[in-house]
Amino acid sequence: MRPTFSIICFTVLSGTGYGLLFLLGLCIATGTPTEILMVHTTSGSTAAIDPRWGLGVALAAGVVLTACGLLASLAHLGQPLRAWRALSQWRSSWLSREGIASLLTYVPVLLVAFLLLRHADARAGLRLAGGLLALGCVATVFCTARIYSSLKTISAWHTRYTVASYLLLGLFAGALSFTIVHVATLANGGLWIGAHVVALAAVLLGPACALLKRAHWRHVDALAPVPTGHATGLECIGSVHSLEAPNTEENYLTHEMGFVLARKHSRRLRAIAFWLLLLTPVVVLPLDARVGLPIAWLLCMAALFVERWLFFAEAKHAVMAYYRR
């Protein structure tokens, strides 16, 4: 299929934002302290750090990323002002479910923001709001992935790898974003225990994403082509095709569904995405965190944009069997 920049931006930015908000909600739900912490500085003294400041910045960053992604998705619509109508088909459409889930997720976002402005006496409510936030983020990204994995007409998407890739890649980008926020907001790059766990997860998630995408690409390469004789019932005698092309010039279907990516370009782009995902966490290790983490985040974004472009470019719709000559 023809890759569309607006959809690529939507899936990458919103996935990163929801991954960041998921980790934020998970840390809050599991008991991240809201009181003042005493952090040791490099000079041997101690500095007073309020973790609520870092949590608030992480919340704002997640909201900005998800909002930018959702706004980018509107650019793909012919009538953006009618986007609200997509919410009415939630019984049968994963797109409608995604829209509803994304809107509902902003409820715990606002609740967390409100409770962070209060003191430690709101700890129980903050944990509940954090749990709801994490649950809403998972539901939204899952619905986004199901929009594509539910399409039986596109065999490259109709697989378990699609949902796993969306969830894992979003979690990886979110973990890097979460760590950057807390390194930037805490004195001398210090990290409280929750951020230490997320930073370690980011190091492990990069190679995991690379291996998952390699398995997905191998699955795509092993898919059998759509039989051209299936619609006529003549598949038993082999390949069947028309003597003349159905159209004399390009139409909507051939423009949107008939995008062809050369195999050599596919291999090159896959290698770029694979090695960026695999080596991105390694960049942080020899460098200072304040320098290495932003570089790692940029490499991660580059990997995600390449991977998502390939996700659409390599997809072959079954309707193109009709136009095969």
C-alpha positions as CSV (number, residue, x, y, z in Angstrom):
1,M,0.0,0.0,0.0
2,R,1.1,3.6,-0.5
3,P,2.7,5.0,2.7
4,T,1.0,8.2,3.9
5,F,3.1,10.5,6.0
6,S,0.2,11.6,8.2
7,I,-0.6,8.0,9.2
8,I,3.1,7.2,9.8
9,C,3.4,10.3,12.1
10,F,0.2,9.3,13.8
11,T,1.2,5.7,14.6
12,V,4.8,6.7,15.7
13,L,4.1,9.7,17.8
14,S,0.9,8.4,19.4
15,G,2.6,5.1,20.1
16,T,5.5,6.8,21.8
17,G,3.2,9.1,23.8
18,Y,1.0,6.2,25.0
19,G,4.1,4.2,25.8
20,L,5.4,7.1,28.0
21,L,2.0,7.6,29.7
22,F,1.7,3.8,30.3
23,L,5.0,3.7,32.1
24,L,4.1,6.8,34.0
25,G,0.8,5.4,35.1
26,L,2.4,2.1,36.0
27,C,5.0,3.8,38.2
28,I,2.3,5.8,39.9
29,A,0.0,2.8,40.4
30,T,2.8,0.7,42.0
31,G,3.6,3.4,44.6
32,T,6.0,6.0,43.2
33,P,6.6,8.4,46.1
34,T,5.1,11.9,45.8
35,E,7.0,13.4,48.7
36,I,10.4,15.1,48.7
37,L,13.4,12.9,48.1
38,M,17.0,13.5,49.2
39,V,19.3,12.7,46.3
40,H,23.1,12.5,46.7
41,T,25.0,14.9,44.3
42,T,28.4,14.4,42.8
43,S,30.0,16.7,45.3
44,G,28.9,14.5,48.2
45,S,26.1,16.7,49.4
46,T,22.4,16.1,49.2
47,A,19.8,17.9,47.2
48,A,16.0,18.0,47.8
49,I,14.2,16.6,44.8
50,D,10.4,16.6,44.3
51,P,9.5,13.6,42.1
52,R,6.1,15.2,41.4
53,W,8.0,17.7,39.1
54,G,9.4,14.9,37.0
55,L,6.1,13.1,36.9
56,G,4.3,16.3,35.8
57,V,6.8,16.9,33.0
58,A,6.5,13.3,31.9
59,L,2.7,13.6,31.8
60,A,2.9,16.8,29.8
61,A,5.4,15.2,27.3
62,G,3.1,12.2,26.9
63,V,0.0,14.4,26.3
64,V,1.9,16.5,23.7
65,L,3.1,13.4,21.8
66,T,-0.3,11.7,21.7
67,A,-2.1,15.0,20.8
68,C,0.4,15.6,17.9
69,G,-0.2,12.0,16.7
70,L,-4.0,12.3,16.8
71,L,-3.9,15.6,15.0
72,A,-1.7,14.1,12.3
73,S,-4.3,11.4,11.8
74,L,-6.9,14.0,10.9
75,A,-4.8,15.1,7.9
76,H,-5.5,11.7,6.3
77,L,-9.3,12.4,6.4
78,G,-11.1,13.9,3.4
79,Q,-13.4,15.8,5.8
80,P,-11.5,16.3,9.1
81,L,-14.5,18.2,10.6
82,R,-16.6,15.1,10.4
83,A,-14.0,12.9,12.3
84,W,-16.4,12.8,15.2
85,R,-18.7,10.5,13.2
86,A,-16.1,7.8,13.3
87,L,-16.9,7.3,17.0
88,S,-20.4,6.1,16.3
89,Q,-19.4,2.7,14.9
90,W,-17.8,1.3,18.0
91,R,-19.7,-2.0,17.8
92,S,-18.0,-3.1,14.6
93,S,-15.1,-0.8,13.9
94,W,-11.7,-0.9,15.6
95,L,-11.1,2.7,14.4
96,S,-14.1,3.9,16.4
97,R,-12.9,1.9,19.4
98,E,-9.5,3.5,19.1
99,G,-11.0,7.0,19.0
100,I,-13.2,6.3,22.1
101,A,-10.3,4.7,24.0
102,S,-8.0,7.7,23.2
103,L,-10.6,10.2,24.4
104,L,-11.3,8.2,27.6
105,T,-7.6,8.0,28.4
106,Y,-7.5,11.8,28.8
107,V,-9.8,11.4,31.9
108,P,-7.2,9.7,34.1
109,V,-4.6,12.1,32.5
110,L,-6.5,15.1,33.9
111,L,-7.1,13.3,37.2
112,V,-3.4,12.5,37.6
113,A,-2.5,16.1,36.8
114,F,-5.0,17.4,39.4
115,L,-3.7,15.0,42.1
116,L,0.0,15.8,41.4
117,L,-0.7,19.4,42.3
118,R,-1.8,18.2,45.7
119,H,0.3,16.8,48.5
120,A,0.9,13.2,49.7
121,D,-2.6,13.0,51.2
122,A,-3.9,12.0,47.7
123,R,-1.7,9.0,47.4
124,A,-4.5,6.4,47.2
125,G,-6.4,8.4,44.5
126,L,-3.2,8.9,42.6
127,R,-2.5,5.2,42.5
128,L,-6.0,4.5,41.2
129,A,-5.7,7.2,38.5
130,G,-2.3,5.8,37.5
131,G,-3.7,2.3,37.0
132,L,-6.6,3.7,34.9
133,L,-4.1,5.7,32.8
134,A,-1.9,2.6,32.2
135,L,-5.0,0.5,31.2
136,G,-6.3,3.2,28.9
137,C,-2.9,3.5,27.1
138,V,-2.7,-0.3,26.5
139,A,-6.3,-0.3,25.2
140,T,-5.7,2.6,22.8
141,V,-2.6,1.1,21.2
142,F,-4.2,-2.3,21.0
143,C,-7.1,-0.9,19.2
144,T,-4.8,1.0,16.8
145,A,-3.0,-2.3,16.0
146,R,-6.2,-4.1,15.5
147,I,-7.3,-1.7,12.9
148,Y,-4.6,-3.3,10.7
149,S,-4.4,-6.8,12.0
150,S,-8.2,-7.4,11.5
151,L,-7.9,-6.8,7.8
152,K,-8.0,-10.3,6.2
153,T,-7.5,-8.8,2.7
154,I,-3.9,-7.7,3.7
155,S,-2.1,-10.9,4.7
156,A,1.0,-9.0,5.9
157,W,-1.0,-7.3,8.5
158,H,-3.4,-10.1,9.4
159,T,-1.0,-11.7,11.8
160,R,-0.2,-11.7,15.6
161,Y,3.0,-9.9,14.8
162,T,1.2,-6.6,14.1
163,V,-0.3,-6.2,17.6
164,A,2.9,-7.3,19.3
165,S,5.0,-4.9,17.2
166,Y,2.8,-1.9,17.9
167,L,2.8,-2.6,21.7
168,L,6.5,-3.4,22.0
169,L,7.8,-0.6,19.8
170,G,5.5,1.9,21.6
171,L,6.8,0.7,25.0
172,F,10.4,1.0,23.8
173,A,10.1,4.6,22.6
174,G,8.1,5.4,25.7
175,A,10.7,4.0,28.0
176,L,13.4,6.1,26.3
177,S,11.2,9.2,26.5
178,F,10.4,8.5,30.2
179,T,14.1,8.2,31.1
180,I,15.0,11.4,29.3
181,V,12.4,13.3,31.2
182,H,13.6,12.2,34.5
183,V,17.3,12.6,33.8
184,A,16.5,16.2,32.7
185,T,14.3,17.0,35.7
186,L,16.3,15.5,38.5
187,A,19.5,17.1,39.7
188,N,22.8,15.8,38.3
189,G,21.0,13.2,36.2
190,G,20.0,11.2,39.2
191,L,17.2,8.6,39.0
192,W,14.8,7.3,41.6
193,I,14.2,3.6,41.7
194,G,11.2,3.6,39.3
195,A,13.1,5.5,36.6
196,H,16.1,3.0,37.1
197,V,13.7,0.1,36.2
198,V,12.4,1.9,33.1
199,A,15.9,2.8,31.9
200,L,16.9,-0.9,32.3
201,A,13.7,-1.9,30.4
202,A,14.7,0.5,27.5
203,V,18.1,-1.2,27.2
204,L,16.4,-4.6,26.9
205,L,13.5,-3.5,24.7
206,G,15.6,-2.3,21.8
207,P,17.1,-5.7,20.9
208,A,13.7,-7.3,21.6
209,C,12.0,-5.0,19.1
210,A,14.7,-5.7,16.5
211,L,14.2,-9.5,16.9
212,L,10.5,-9.2,16.7
213,K,10.6,-7.2,13.5
214,R,13.0,-9.7,11.9
215,A,10.5,-12.5,12.7
216,H,7.7,-10.4,11.3
217,W,9.6,-9.7,8.1
218,R,10.4,-13.3,7.7
219,H,6.7,-14.1,8.1
220,V,5.8,-11.5,5.4
221,D,8.4,-13.0,3.0
222,A,7.0,-16.5,3.5
223,L,3.5,-15.5,2.6
224,A,2.1,-17.2,-0.5
225,P,0.8,-14.8,-3.3
226,V,-2.9,-14.4,-3.6
227,P,-4.2,-16.9,-6.2
228,T,-5.6,-15.1,-9.2
229,G,-8.0,-17.9,-10.0
230,H,-9.7,-18.0,-6.7
231,A,-12.5,-15.6,-7.6
232,T,-13.4,-17.7,-10.7
233,G,-13.1,-21.1,-9.2
234,L,-10.3,-22.0,-11.7
235,E,-7.5,-22.1,-9.2
236,C,-7.3,-25.9,-9.7
237,I,-5.8,-25.4,-13.2
238,G,-3.1,-22.9,-12.1
239,S,-2.6,-19.2,-12.5
240,V,-5.5,-17.5,-14.3
241,H,-5.3,-13.9,-15.6
242,S,-7.0,-11.6,-18.1
243,L,-5.6,-11.0,-21.5
244,E,-6.1,-7.3,-21.2
245,A,-5.6,-5.0,-18.2
246,P,-8.8,-4.0,-16.4
247,N,-8.0,-0.3,-16.8
248,T,-6.1,1.7,-19.4
249,E,-4.8,4.2,-16.7
250,E,-4.3,4.4,-13.0
251,N,-7.4,4.5,-10.8
252,Y,-7.9,4.9,-7.0
253,L,-7.3,1.3,-6.2
254,T,-4.1,1.0,-8.2
255,H,-2.8,4.3,-6.7
256,E,-3.5,3.4,-3.1
257,M,-3.2,-0.3,-3.0
258,G,-0.7,-1.0,-5.8
259,F,2.4,0.7,-4.4
260,V,5.4,-1.5,-5.3
261,L,8.6,-1.4,-3.3
262,A,11.7,-2.8,-5.0
263,R,13.2,-5.8,-3.2
264,K,16.7,-4.2,-2.9
265,H,15.2,-1.1,-1.3
266,S,13.2,-3.2,1.1
267,R,16.3,-5.1,2.2
268,R,18.2,-1.9,2.7
269,L,15.5,-0.2,4.8
270,R,14.9,-3.4,6.8
271,A,18.6,-3.5,7.7
272,I,18.6,0.2,8.7
273,A,15.5,-0.3,11.0
274,F,16.9,-3.5,12.5
275,W,20.4,-2.1,13.4
276,L,19.0,1.2,14.7
277,L,16.6,-0.7,17.0
278,L,19.4,-3.2,18.0
279,L,22.1,-0.6,18.7
280,T,20.1,2.4,20.0
281,P,20.3,1.4,23.7
282,V,24.1,0.8,23.3
283,V,24.6,4.5,22.4
284,V,23.7,5.5,26.0
285,L,26.2,3.2,27.7
286,P,29.6,4.9,26.9
287,L,28.2,8.5,27.0
288,D,26.9,10.8,29.7
289,A,23.1,10.2,30.1
290,R,22.3,13.8,29.3
291,V,24.1,13.5,25.9
292,G,23.5,9.8,25.1
293,L,19.8,9.7,25.8
294,P,18.7,12.4,23.4
295,I,20.9,10.8,20.7
296,A,19.3,7.4,21.5
297,W,15.8,8.9,21.3
298,L,16.5,10.4,17.8
299,L,17.9,7.1,16.6
300,C,14.8,5.3,18.0
301,M,12.5,7.8,16.2
302,A,14.4,7.2,12.9
303,A,14.1,3.5,13.4
304,L,10.3,3.7,14.0
305,F,9.7,5.9,11.0
306,V,11.6,3.6,8.7
307,E,9.8,0.5,10.2
308,R,6.4,2.1,10.0
309,W,7.0,3.2,6.4
310,L,8.0,-0.4,5.5
311,F,4.9,-1.6,7.4
312,F,2.7,0.2,4.9
313,A,4.9,0.0,1.8
314,E,5.3,-3.8,1.9
315,A,1.6,-4.5,2.5
316,K,-0.2,-6.0,-0.6
317,H,-3.9,-5.8,-0.8
318,A,-5.8,-8.8,-2.2
319,V,-7.6,-6.6,-4.7
320,M,-4.3,-6.2,-6.7
321,A,-4.7,-9.8,-7.8
322,Y,-7.4,-8.6,-10.1
323,Y,-4.9,-6.1,-11.7
324,R,-2.1,-8.7,-12.0
325,R,-1.2,-9.5,-15.6
